[in-house]
Amino acid sequence: MSRSAHPAGPRHADVLPEGHHPAPPADLNRLDAKVWSRTAARNEDGVVTVGGIEVTRLAEEFGTPAYFLDEEDFRSRCRAWAEAFGADADVFYAGKAFLSRAVVRWLHEEGLNLDVCSGGELITALDAGMPADRIAFHGNNKSPEEIERAVRAGVGRIVLDSFQEIVRVAHIAQGLGVRQRVLIRVTVGVEAHTHEFIATAHEDQKFGLPLAGGQAAEAVRRTLGLDGLELVGIHSHIGSQIFDTSGFEVAAHRVVGLLAQIRDEHGVELPEIDLGGGLGIAYTSDDDPREPHHIAKALHEIVTRECENAGLRTPRISVEPGRAIVGPTAFTLYEVGTIKPLQGLRTYVSVDGGMSDNIRTALYDAEYSVALVSRTSDAAPMLSRVVGKHCESGDIVVRDAFLPADLAPGDLIAVPATGAYCRSMASNYNHALRPPVVAVRDGVARVIVRRETEEDLLRLDVG
């Protein structure tokens, strides 16, 4: 889809031609295990439960809209990634997907490392007790203040993203009398099959230093020549929501080629290679993500083969799953407000949230599933568009979905797979109050990020 559009934005409310919407599911009441968290189920009354608690009870206690995070599912996914890659590799949870102090503690307890990309994420990690040497710090424009905080704290890795940053980190590290471990982020010219805004390894974008034209090699030369830096590896990230490891194969081939060049020109074999994250999850039943052990096996084989061909020792591999861990573990619960049938087109179902709690549909044309969760229904499927309450025609949560024709105001519907990026990218558009994040486990629900209040909103307005 072209992003060269009228300044007012694309006409999001346009309807698709007849026949372009998905076919209705055979059973509107079924919860697809690929899309929902592992403890989500319907009880004998037809009400969806998570962690053993009915969503009707959760709505009464915590209100809507709200994000409900399945803690046991989150922890089990952490363990699955750690076990898949084993002791000879490092798994860094990508905090940008969703981060809170509770999540940091879970990561620490389950043995994962943490990747941060801002000073705010860094202070959250440190405040929650994540050991600094298990933190990697990303970002294409880290401020001197952020760098100094990271170096003072003793973060395990800083990922260098520009020539200016090489000098900036070296100067700060030398001034503090330390030698900071760093990786260099390179762009390898791999076009991930994803939306242009989340494809990050082609040359024409803001991240990293391109292999093409020798910029990456020059960055290596400069980094090796500075006393305040210890270059330990190369970092490559090719995009997001990727299901096929073939892109990683091409990326690894090119990164290993750079490692061989570094050995030949500088006599150094770097011990680490970070292949980033970007592994996809199931947002709909059509998505087919790979399990962590399949991914680990494929990436180990790819890197080992490429290094053998280049005559290099196989470096330690790092990966950065964020969405792949937290994405499937949460859903957003809404209350239906109004229902507007458009004859011959579709029915618009308005909920009490919208683009302020999930911007991804408007921003990336992201696809989601949705289900009636406060009861079951035998009614016929109704082609629906779930929209929010914001003053914006692009305020769409689920573009095309089927809901029961007897849907009524007051019903609860839920959008699964909203654990990643929804709360992280939430806003106060139209002065909306950002929803809470509630962790649910073994029949107990507790707020880990509280709902914003009107007092919070006004407290920032000093005028």
ABEGO torsion letter per residue (X at the ends): XBABBBAAEBBAABBBBBGABBBBBABAABBBAAABBAABBBBAAGBBBBGGBBAAAAAAAAEOBBBBBBAAAAAAAAAAAAAAAEAABBBBBBAAABBBAAAAAAAAAAGBBBBBABAAAAAAAAAAGBBAAABBBBEABBBAAAAAAAAAAGBABBBBABAAAAAAAAAAAAAAGBBBBBBBBBBAGBBBBBBAAABAABABBABEBBABGGAAAAAAAAAAABAABBBAEBBBBAEBGBABAAAAAAAAAAAAAAAAAAAAAAGBBBABBBAEBGBBBBABAABBBBBAAAAAAAAAAAAAAAAAAAGBBBBBBBBBBAAAAAAAABBBBBBBABBBBBBGBBBBBBBABEAAABAAAAAAGBBBBBBBAABBBABBBBBBBBBBABBBAABBABABBBBBAABBBGBBBBBBGAABGAAAABBABGGBBBBBBBBBBGGBBBBABBBBBAAAAAAABAX
